Amino acid sequence: MDKFTWVEIYKEIAGKLKDYKDRQPELINILADLQKRGLPTISLTDKHEKGEEIPLKKIDPFTFFANFNRGVKTENRIEIIKTLKELWGLSSSIPTDFTGIPVVNNQRTWFFGWQKDIGEQDIDVLWELFTQALDNNINPRTFDAALKQRNIKFNITMGLFWINADRYLNLDSVNRSYLENNGIKIHGLPDFQTYVDYTEKTKKLFQKPFFEISHDAWLDKTQKLPDPSPTKPSIRYWLYAPGEQARFWDQYFEKGLMGVGWKELKEDLSGYKTAEALRQRVFEEYGEKGNEIDLKQLRDFLHEIRKGDMVFVKRGIKELVGFGEVTSDYFYDPDQSEYRHLRKAEWRKKGSWMIPDSMKNLPVKTLTELTDSERIKQLLTLIENGAAMKISEETNAYVLDTAAIQYWWLNANPKIWDIVAPPIGMRQTYTSHNAQGNKRKVYQYFKQVKPGDILLGYVASPLRQIVALCRVTKGLYQSTEGEVFEFEKIEQLPEPISLKQLQSVPELGKCEPLINNQGSLFKVRPEEYEIIRTIIDEANEGVSVDVSPAYSLDECVEATGFSVEKIVSWKAAIDRKKQAVFYGPPGTGKTFLSDHLARHIVGGTDGFVECIQFHPAYTYEEFIQGIRPETDEKGNLKFDLKSGRFLEFCSSARQRTGPCVLIIDEINRANLARVFGELMYLLEYREKDIPLAGGLRFSIPDNVRLIGTMNTADRSIALVDFALRRRFAFLELSPEYDVLLAYQHRRNFNADGLVLVLHDVNAAINDKNFHLGISFFLTDNLSRTLEEIWKLEIEPYLEEYFFSQPEAMTTFRWDKIKERLLS
């Protein structure tokens, strides 16, 4: 195969990019179009100074090049360049190789930082350097300015190399090491002159193009053996999975082998001695699907495991199936249909040893080194008796057994029962016969279920998601419900896994419940469970529940200005009733108080606060559930039943133990009876679950709190549906003049005159539902802004109220009362 076929088209791409210096949004649109075609791109999401995610608006030419010079598959790189060739009418040939090209790390592809972190001119400087480099006339000041940017350093030489590999020397870590080994000392990159010196010395020494030097450096690095470490222990212990759910274990035990997959790497990998060389090869083949965790496992299998090391063989995360000693170095067997990367082993134990609940689960990864001596001792103790274990039906403890664990898929019809609401550890039963007394589909499966088996808990339509994992605690037995088996929930998934997601995995093409989901209980093969388990772990990796910052009673009192007694009584009412409405006239601080009180309620727990605002067009479909149109992969319009805001809130609350508060601002502006629907019943009976309009059985978690705000100038409390009034605690807020006086006193403004005027205004209004509140005036520098507030906010409100009493309005014009307000 020809080498360096990329050099000319890279130069041509760089020449075209020069025209986009002032058209950067067009470059970003090109990347977005690549995404739509299914090609991998760099992230197109930036971060604003406050940390909010925003669309990327500016981009430099080196970052654009990085999009196809990073860890993506070779075919994707070629497809991206082919697209650019068609778009820009390039004349150079499509490359057939990428020999000698340095690539950036997938996690650091941008040559600039977040918008919130970069300097105003950073991207402009990169464009200027790019332009000068194309003209072969780099200004040292421009180069040095680029070097000072936080995401640059030696990367800038890589970018220059991409756009002209004949002229500019790449100084990535591989090349620097190669140059050092050949006598060219690299002492950092402080400025442009240093870069020129390195370039001239390299030209003189090697007398060949820079792209050939780059390739030679990579070849040199891949051949170097790692230095032996004297600190390594004489024997190391490893946990190892021989395929998904240990599917190769019987074969490997008989033949004395252990192996790993990596089926795309169809070659002997022993020549890739360094982590960098192996990384280059893996990312070339796997692209973005390659990751550092998998890479480390492969490198450990190739180079870290040594003859004499001991290996625990596992199935899943709860079972050991074997133990033995490594007896050979790595070797490659091309005649194997799969798992061609192998070592020999002497297996000394074979069986089934369940991990007790008192011990932590085994890791999900294929290969893990054990370094904790206590953990190693636990596992050795577990298998030393040579027998296996199971859960006893009588004691629910682990006892000796040789039977393997089985895996099942259990459908939960949300119209009949709820698998989401029960907490971890709660036991439930499932009947083997339906309500009519008929045996359920594939009754034989129910007879096969035994203690220790694992259930994938799946919620059927409309959710269609795996939401939990359960363990069988009793096989079939007679109960008052009839013939049932018993199970307990062992995991609740923060991120459920959709049926559609699983159906898109080719390896699950023959999985029973994915082919036809009509039924109750399905068998899942061990290798299928391992794949599903991996998908679950990847989706939920790093998903954690944050603890809300503590917000003490004193802090709440200080922030709101209300007394300790009032805050305590309001919180007690909310805890007792679980839902409350703050009601009162405009400007009494209802929303402000709700927010601070909610923060106090959830403070120091894993609870959270969310806020929504009702309006006259708000519907049941938005709040609870409804049918909403969307398109499928083929563009066909379909109508699915979707959860509304409250159901989503409750789903999140089920993952927490602390109180979770939903603030409903302007609650009375919507048609509450229509929006709440069945909640009118559930708000009062939290322990019950009932079918919603769409058929889904639903209950409100006990840790959910609702706080509404109601402006009585819009609607009197007397007009609120009595059924709703009975279910909420109604907490009245009236103008708290002492709060206003204290607030402005702390800001050195005497509000005595203002408070007297407000007394007069509210006396003239003579209706507490329309009284003028104090929040208009809870602002800094009130002496400067009071006139504007009064004229633009207070007078329009009073004009509307005193529409039929113009003489009353005249009394409260700014010109009439300004002396009193400011006295």
N, C-alpha and C positions, 0 to 999 in steps of 0.2 A: 504493500500500500504506500502511495506517495505520502511524504511528510511535508508539514508546513504549508498545506494548501489553504490555510486560513489567512495568511499574511496579507495578500493583496486585497481581499474583500474587506478586511478590517480597516485598511487604509481608506477604502472607498466609502465605507459606512461613516468613518470619522469626517471625511470631506462633506458628506451630506448633513451630518449633525451640525456643522458650523452654521448652517442657515437657520437653526432653531434657537439661537441664543435669545432672541426676543419673542420666541413662540413656544415657550416651555409647556403651556397647557396642551399644545398639540402633541408634544412628545408623551405626556402623561396619558393622553387619549389613545395613543398608539399602544402603550402598555395595557391599558384597559381593554382594548380590542383583542390583544393577545390572550388576555384572561378569558374573554368570551369565547374564544376558539378552543379553550381547554388547555392552553399552554401555561406553564408556570411563569410567574413574574415576581418581581420584588414587591414589597408592601407598598400600597398606594394610599396609606392612611398616615397622617401626620398627627402631632399633638400640639394643641394651643397652649399658651402660657399657663392656663389654669389646669392643664392636664386633660381637657376634653379632647376626644378624637375628632379630627376634621379631615376632609379630603386633602390629599397632597396637591399643592398649587405650584410649587417650583421644583426644578430638578436640574442637576448638573450633567454634563456629557459623560463623565467617568462613571457615575452611577447608572446611567442608561446602558453603558457597555457592561457593567457588572451584572445586569439582568441575564445575560447569556454567558457570563464568565464566572460562574459559581457552581455549587454542587447540584447540578441538574443533569438529567440523562443526556447522552450524546445526541440521540434522535430529537430531543426537544430543542437542543441548541441549534441543530441543523434546521429544524422547522422554523424557529424564530428568525434565523438569518435568511431563510428562503422567503419568508413573509416580507422582511425588510427589502430584499432584492426586488420583489414584485412591486412593492409600494413605491420605491424610489427609482425604479428603472436602472438598477446597478448592472454593470457589464461584467464584473468579475465572476468567476465560477463559484458555485456553492462548495464550501469546504467538505472534504471527506475525512479530515482528521483535525485534532486540536492539540497536536504534539507540541510540547514546550510552553503551553499557555498556563500561567499562574492563575488560580481562581481564588476569589474571596470567600470567606466564611459565610454560610447561609444566614447566620444570625447578625452579620455586620456588613450588609451589602451597600448601605448608603455611604457616600463620601462626605455627607453633611449630617448634622444632628437634627433633633426635633426642632420645630419652629420655636418652641419655648426656650431652647438652649442656644441657638446659633446667633452669630453676629449678623448685622444688617447686610453686610457686603460679602458674606462667606461664599454664597453660591455665585455671585458676580465674579469673585476672584477666581473661582474654579473655571468659569467660562473663559475668562481672560487668559488664564494659563493654557487652557486647551487651544484657544485660537493662536496664541503665540507659538505653541508647540507645532501646530500644523504648518505654520509659516517658518519653522526651524529658526526661530528668533526669540527664545525665552528670555524675558527680563528677570534678572536675579531677584528684584524686589517682589515681583509677582509670585515667583516660586517660593520665596521665603515667607510671604504672607500666607500662602496656602499651607505651608508646613506648620504654621502656628495654630491651625484649626484643630479641634479636638479629635476628629475622626480620621485624620490623615496619616501622619508619620510616613513610614516606608510605603504605604499603600499608593501614594501619589506616583511612585516610580512604576508600579504595576499598571496604573491607568495610562501613563505615558507610553509604556511598552505596548499596550493593546492598540493604541492608535498609530504607532509607527515602530514596529519591532526591529527595523533595521537601524534606527537612529538612537532609541532610548533604552537604557539598561534597566532591567527589572531587578529590584533589590528586595525581593521577598525573603523569608527566612531560609528557604531552600538554597537560593542563589547566594545569599550572604555566607552561609556555611561553606558552600563550594568555593567561593572566592577566598575565604579565610584559609581553607585547606590547601589552596594553591598559592599562598603567599601574599595575597592582597588583604591587608588588615582593614576591617570595617569598624570605625569608631563613631557609630551613630550617624545621623544625618542632620547636622545643625543648620546647613544652608545650601544654596545652589552651587557655590564654588566647590564644596566637598563632593557633591554629586558629579560635577564635571571631572574632578580628579579621579574618582572611582571609575568613571566611564573611560577616561583616557588610559588608565592603567590596565583595565580589562581588555580594551582593544589591542594594546601593545602586546599583552601576554598571550592571548589566545588566537588572534589573527583570524577570526571567524565571526559570522553574524550573531547578534545578541540572541536571536531565537534559537540558534543551535546551542549556544552556551546554556541557555535556560533548560533545554532538553537534556544536555549532558549533566547538568547539576541534579536534575530529577533522577536520572539513571544512577548517578553516583550515590545518591542518598538511599535509594531502594536496595542497594547492595551491601550497605553497612550493617554489621551485626551490633546489637545493643550490648553495652558493657554489662557484664555479670554483676549483680548486686550482692555484696557480702552480707547485707542485712536481712536477706530473705531467710525464713525459717527452713529447716531441713525438710519438713513435711508440711504441706499446705492442704487444707480441706476445702472441698467444693460441693455446691449443690447443683445438680444437673438434671435436665428434663430430656429424655430421649424421644423427642417429637411431641406433637400435641397430645396431651393426656397419655404420655409415655407409650405411644403406639408402636415404637420400635423395640420396646424393652425385652419382650420375649426373644426376638431375633438377636438382639445384642448380647443378651445373657448367654445364649447358646454358643455364639460365635466369639465371645470375648471382645466386643467392640464398644466404642462410644462414638457418636458422630453428630454433626450439626448440618443444617440445610444450606442456605445461600445458593439456591439452585441456579441463579443467573451467573454465578462466578464459576464457570466451567473450566477451571484450570487449577494447577497446583499453586497454592498460595504461599508456599514456604519461602519463595524469593522475596516476598514483601516483608522485610525485616523490621521496618520502622513504622510507627503509628502514622506518620505523614504519608508514606508510600501506600500503606493499606487504605488510608482515608481517600486518597486520590482515586484509587482503583474502585472502591466501593461507591463513591459518589458519581463516578463516571458511569457505572452500571445502573445504580439505583436512583440517582438524582435526589430529589427532595424526600423520597421515601427512606433514604439512608439517614441514620441519626447516630449521635455520639454514643448512646447507650448500647445499641446493637453493635456498633463498631468496636466498642471495648470488649464485648462478649466474644466477638470473632477473634480479636487480637489475643485475648486470654487463652482461647482454645488453641490458637496457632503457636504462641510463644511463651505464655506464662505458665500453663500447666506443665509439670515435669514428671518424669518417671519416678514413681514412689509416692506421689500425691494420692490422697484418699478422696473418694467421691461418694456422696449420698445421692441416690437416684430418687427423683420425686415424680409424683403425678398430681398436677394441680397445685393448690396451696395448702392442702390439708392432709397429704398422704405421702409417706415414703414407701418405695417399693424395692429398694435394693441398696447395696453398699459394696465397695470394692476398691481396688488399687490400679492406678494408671501404670501401664507397663511398656509404653512406646512413645516415641515422638510423633508429631503430626505427619500424616501421609494422605495422599489423594488417590481415590479409586474411581477412574472414569467409567468403569463397568457398572457401577451402582446406578439404579434408576433415579434415585434421589439420595440426599444426605451422603454426598461423596467425600466430604471432609471428615477424616476419621483419626482415631487413635485406638490402640489395643488396651484392654483392661482385664484384670483378673477379678471377676465378680464373686464375692464371698457370701453374700446374703441375698435372698430373694423372698419377698412376702408382701404384706400390706400392713403398714403401721400408721394409724391415724394420729394426727396431731391433736392432743387434748386442748380443750378450750383454755386451759391454764397457760398454754404456751402460745406465743405469737405465731401467726400463719407463716408459711414459707413464701419467699418472694415469687413473683410472677415470672421473672426473667428465666431464660433457658439456662444460663450459667452464671453463678454467683460465688465469689470466694467468701468463705466463712473465716472471720478473724476474731470473733468473740469466743474466748475459750469456754465460757459458761454455756453458750449456745451449742457449741460442739459437744460438750459433755452431755447436755440434755438429749441431743439426737442420738449419741452413742448409747446412752442408757435406754432410750426408747426401743432400739432394735436389738439390744444384746440378748434378749430372751429368745430371739429367733422366731417369734410368732406375731401374728397380726392382731388387730383390734376392731371392735365394732361398738355401737351404742346399745346398751342393754335396755329392753323394753320395760323391765321391772324397775331398774334404778336410774336409768338415763345416764349411766356412766359408761366409760369405754371398757370393753371386755375383749378377750381373745376371739379372733375370727379370721378367716382367710378369704372371705368374699370381698369383691371389689365394689367400690362406690358406683352408683348409677346416677344418671342425670336425666331430668324430666323438664318439660315445659308445661306449666299450669296456666290455663286461661281463666281469668277472673272477669266475669261479665259485670261491668259497673252498674248495670240496671238491677242486679240482684245482690251483690255483696262487694265490699270495699277491701282491697288488699293494701291500699296506700295508707289509710288512717291508722291501723294498729301499730303500736310502737315496736321497736326492736325487742326481741325476746318473747313477745306475746304469742301464745299458741292458738292455732285455729284448726278447724277440721273441714274436710271436703268429702261429700257423699259420693259413693260409687253408683248411685241410682238417681235419676232426675225426679222432679216433683210428681210425675205421673207413676213413679215406681219402676220405670224401665231402666235397664242397665245402660250406663253411659257408653259412648262410642269407645271401642277397643277396651272393653272391660278387663281383658287379660292384663293390661298395663296396671290397673288398680291392684290386682292380685300380686304383681311383681314388686310394687313399691315397698321398700324396707327402711328401717331406721338408718340414718346416716346418709341417705340419698339426698341429692341437691335438687331443688326446684328453682327454675327460672320463673319468677312471678310476673305474668304478662296481663296488662289491662286491655281488654278487647275494645271494639269500636265504642265511642269515637276516638279514644286516645291512641290505641294501637301502639303500646310501648311496654318494654320490660322496665319495671319500676322497682323490683326488689329481688333479693335472693333469699331462699328459705331452706331449712334443713328438715327432713322428715324425722319425727320423734317417735311415731308409732305406725306400724303397718295396719292393714285393714282389721277392724274390730267392730263389734256391734255396740251402738250407743242409742240414746233416745231419739237421735235423728235418723237412725238406720245404720247401714254399714258405712263406715268412714275411715279415712286415715288422718293422722294428726301431723302437723308441722309447725315450726316456729320461724318467724322472720329473723334472719341473721344480718341482713344488709338492706338499707334503704338507699337507692341510687339518687344522689343529688342531681345528676344529669341522666334522665331516662334514655333508653335506646329504642329508637323507633323501628317498627316492622319494616318500613321502606328502606331504612339504612341497612338492615341485615339482609334483605332480599337483593341488595346490590352487590353482595360479596359472592364472587363466583364459587369459592370453596364451600359455601353453604347451599349450593344449588340443589342438593338432595336432602336437605334438612326437613324432616317431617312437617313441623308446624309452619314452615315458610312456603311449602308447596300448597297445602290446604289447611287453613286455620280454623276450619269448622270442627269443633270438638272441645274436649275439656282437658285431656291429659295426653301428652305426646312424648315419645322417647327421643332423647337427644344423644347421639353418639359421642363418646369421649372426645374425639378429635374436633367435633363440631362445638362442643361445650368450651373447649380450650380456645377456639377462635372467638366465640361470643364473649368469653371471659376477658380475652385480650382487648376486644372492642370496648367492653365496659370499663376496664381499667384505664385505657387510653383516654376515653371520654371524661372519666372522673379523676384523672391524675391531676393533682394540684388543686382540685376543687376543695375548698375548705370553708368553714363557717367562721366568719370574723366575729369577734366580740365587740359590741358597741361600746364606745367610750363611756366611762362612768360620768354621770351627770347628776350631782348630788342635789338634795333638797335646797340647800343653801344657795347653790349656783342657780337653780331654777327661780328661787325667790329674788335673788339679786338681778337676774336678767329681766324678769317680768314686772317686778315692782309690787306684786301681790303678796299678801301676808302668808306666813307659814301655815296658819290655820286654814286659809282658803285652799292653798295648794294641796294640803293633806286631805281635806274633805273632798275635793274634786277627784283626786286620785283614788280615794276609797270608794267613791260612787262608781267610777269606771271599773275598778276591780270587782265590785259587787255585781254590777249589772252587765259588765263586759261591753257595753255600748252606751255612748252618751252624746248629747248635742249641746254645744255652747250656743246660746241664742241671745240676741240683743240688737240694738240699733247700730247704724254704721259707726265705725271708728272706735269700737270698744275693745279691739285687739283680739278678736275671737281666733283668727287664723294664727296670729303670732303666739298667743297663749297655747293653742293646741299643739303647735310644733314643739315648744319648749317642754310642755307637760309630757308629750309623747317621748321626747328624748330622756326625760327623767324616768319614765316608766320602763324603758328598755335598757337604760344605762347599765353597763357592767354585765349584761347578759348576751346571749347569742341572738337575741331578738333584733328586729329592724323596723324602720318606719318608712312608709310610702304615703304619697299624697296624690289625690285626684280631685278634679273639680267637676261637679255636675252642672248641666245646663239644660234648657228646655228640650233639646233634641236628643238628650242622652237616653239610651234604650237598654232594655233587658239583655239584648244580644251583645251589647258592648260590655255590660257589667257581669252577667252570669255566663251565658253561652248562646251561640246562634250560628246559623249557616252563613258562611262567607265564601264568595267566589275566589278561586285561584286557578292558575294554569299548571298542568303537569309538565313533565320533561319534553313532551311532544307538542306543547302549546295548546292542548285541549283544555277547554274550560270545565272545571269541576266544582262541586259545591260540597264542602265538608263542614261538619259540626265542629266549631272551634270554641275553646274556653275563653271566657271574657276576663276582664281585669280582676274581678274578685276571686274567681276560681284559680287564676294563676297565683294571686296573692296567698290564698289558702294552701296551695300546693307547696309554695316556698316555706310557709309557716310550719308545715308538717315536718320539715327537716330540722326545725329548731326546738329547743326546750323552753326558751325564754319567751316573754310576751312580744307579740308582733302587732304593731299599730298601723291601721289604715286610716288616714285623715281624709274625710270627704268634705271638701270645701264647698260652700254654697249648696248644701244638701237639699234645701227646700226649693231650688230652682228647677229640679226635675220632677216628673210625675212618679212619686216614690212607690206607690202601690204597683205601678207597671214595671218600674226598674227592678224593684226588689223581688217581685214574684214570690217564689216559695220560701225566700229568706224570712218572710214574716213569721213563718212557723219555726224555722231553724234558729233564728235569733233568740227565741225563748227556750227552745229545747235543744241545747247544744249536744246532749248525749245521743240524740236521734239522728238517723239518716233517712232521707226520703228520695224518691226519684224526681229529677228535674224534668222540665218540659221535654228535653231531648232524650229522656230515658235514663241518663246517668244517675246512679245513686250517689248522694252527696251529703256530707255533714260539715259543719263549721268546726275546725280544730279548737280545742278549749283555750289555746294560748292566743287566739285572735282577739284583738280589741278594735272597736270602731269608734272614732271621734268625728262627729259632724259639726259643721258650723252653719248657723242659720241667721241671715240678716232679716230682722223683723220688719224693716222698712219695705222689704219685698213681699213678705207674707207673714201674717200673724201666726203665732203658735196655735191659736185657736182654730186655724184652718187646716192644721196638720191632721192627717188621718189618725183617728183615735187608736186604732190597732197599732200603729207605728209608735205613737206617743207612749203607749203602755210598755213597749219593749225597750225604749231608750230612757236613760236618765237625762232630764232636761235641766241644764245648768245655766242660770241667767247671768248675763254680764251687763252691767249698766256703767255709765261713765264714772270712772274712779278718779276723782279730782285729786286725791292725796297722792296717787301714783304720778300724776302729771306734775304736781308741785315738787315731789321728791326728785323726779327725773331732771327737771330744769334747774333745781337747786344745785345738783351736782355739776351743772354746766354754767353756774354763775348767772342764771337768768331768773329774775323775780317774776313768777307766773301768777302772783296773787290777782292782779287786774284781769288777766285772761280767764282765770277760774270764775271770778265774779260775773264776767260777761257771759260765760258758758252757762252759769246758773240762770241768768236772765233769759238767754235764748231758749233753754229747755223748758223754762216756766211758760214762755210764750207758746212753744210747740204744744205743751200740755198733753203729750201722748208718749209714753215711755218707749213705744215701738219705733218712734221716729227721732228720739233724742239725739243730739249731736255728741259724738264720742270724743275721746282725748287723743286717739292715735294720730290724728292729723298733725298734732303738735309735739309728738315724741321724736324730735329731730334736733340735731346739733345746730348751733348758730341761729336760733329761732329769732333773735332780735333783727337779723338781716333778712330772713325769709318769711316772717310772719305776714307782712303785707301781701306778698304773692300768694301765700296759702289761703289767706282770707278771701282775697278777690277772686282767685281762680278755682278754689275748691269749696269754700264755705258758702259764699254768696250764691253760686248756681244751685246748690242744694236747698238753701233757704228760699230762693225765688220759686223753685218748684213747689215747695211745701206751702208757702204763703201766696200761692198764685191768686187766690180770691181775696187776699188781705194785703193789698199793696202798702197800706200804712204801717203794718207790722214789719214788713221788709225794710221800709225806709229807716226804721229805728236801728237796724243792724248793719247798715252800710259802713264800709271802712271809714269813710270821712267822718261819720257820726261817732264811732266808738274807738278810733285809733288811740286817742289820748288815754282812755280807760285801759285799753289792752296793754299799753306800754308803760303804764304808771307803776 
